[in-house]
């Protein structure tokens, strides 16, 4: 009896210690989230704090979230354990009772952390492996980086001069003639890639005035025109301009908007408007192997706060499905952004055939990016000429003898 009492006392003491440790852990997490929320509320430049929390939340899977909530309410632990394999009862009960989606751990934090909603978005069409834990994400450069006159030294430039591995294609059977029907521009034109920035490893610092996403636009323009689709490209230094004006990243689309308006006014032939960007995720999430070659993944972003979003969404979805057929896994999918933390328009309200496309992430190389640009041009040409055929407009027959 005496020994039993000692053992029981030991168990009680041990249980109390565990409860204290759990309590301290929860208190620490509450403190971290509160500080992050306070910082993001005070100044936009502290948004990396929310970015870090978002990345941490991405590593929390449904099973772990289920266990954490089960400690609070033990009834959940009595339900099925395989909660993420499909629309299981546990997941449904959780969603109805707490408005938390076990397949999207960010939903546990998104409504509580100011500034966290900039990462929100609705997946309209999911590509291979796409889910709410690996959403495309923009990174905002620190103010001092944008305002600095000096830039990172460049490296690996020799590879940019090498001929690409795509085979030369014959002259297109039909063309748009002298009409420029596609317009490419770059709201975040200085978004760059770490392999070319010497000594830079922080994704938030991957910006450069010369080696950047405009080079992806060059390749896409070349590839579209080789398929008979006249393309205009505007490489205005949008980011440099708004920094000179003392403006910040959130107003970037206000700075690029006049470019689109001017292009539409001066060229009545314009049909499709594409804003090219770069994702901030790392290489394991932005690269896919297709037939033994590495490609930079593509993501389509639709602004949900504009009257054209359904039409823009349909175009993005059609292109995504064509990519799935010919380049399986290349497209992450189509995401709708209309939350308070996003621009929500992306100038897509100006034209019903507007797209924002993320090309790869901070770790991708131009070899990978160029393959993706070529693949996009391939399916876009198929989509474009089919649409022209349906509309009865068609193109100019190429009379050049082969």
Secondary structure, DSSP 8 states (H G I E B T S, - for coil): -HHHHHHHHHHHHHHHHHHHHHHHHHHHHHHHHHHHHHHHHH-GGGHHHHHHHHHHHHT--HHHHHHHHHHH-GGGGGS-S--SSSS-HHHHHHHHHH---TT-GGGGTTTTSTTGGGG--EEEEE-TT--TTS--------HHHHH-S----B---GGGGS--S-------SEE-TT---EEEE-TTTTB--GGGBTT---GGG-B-SSSSTHHHHHHHHHHHHTTT--EEE----HHHHHHHTT--GGGHHHHHHHHHHHHHHH-TT--EEEEEE---S-HHHHEEEETTEEEE-EEEEEETTSTTHHHHHHHHHHHHHHHHHHSTT-EEEEEEE-STTS-S-TTGGG-TTEEEEEE--TT--HHHHHHHHHHHHHHHHHHHHHHHHHHT---EE-----
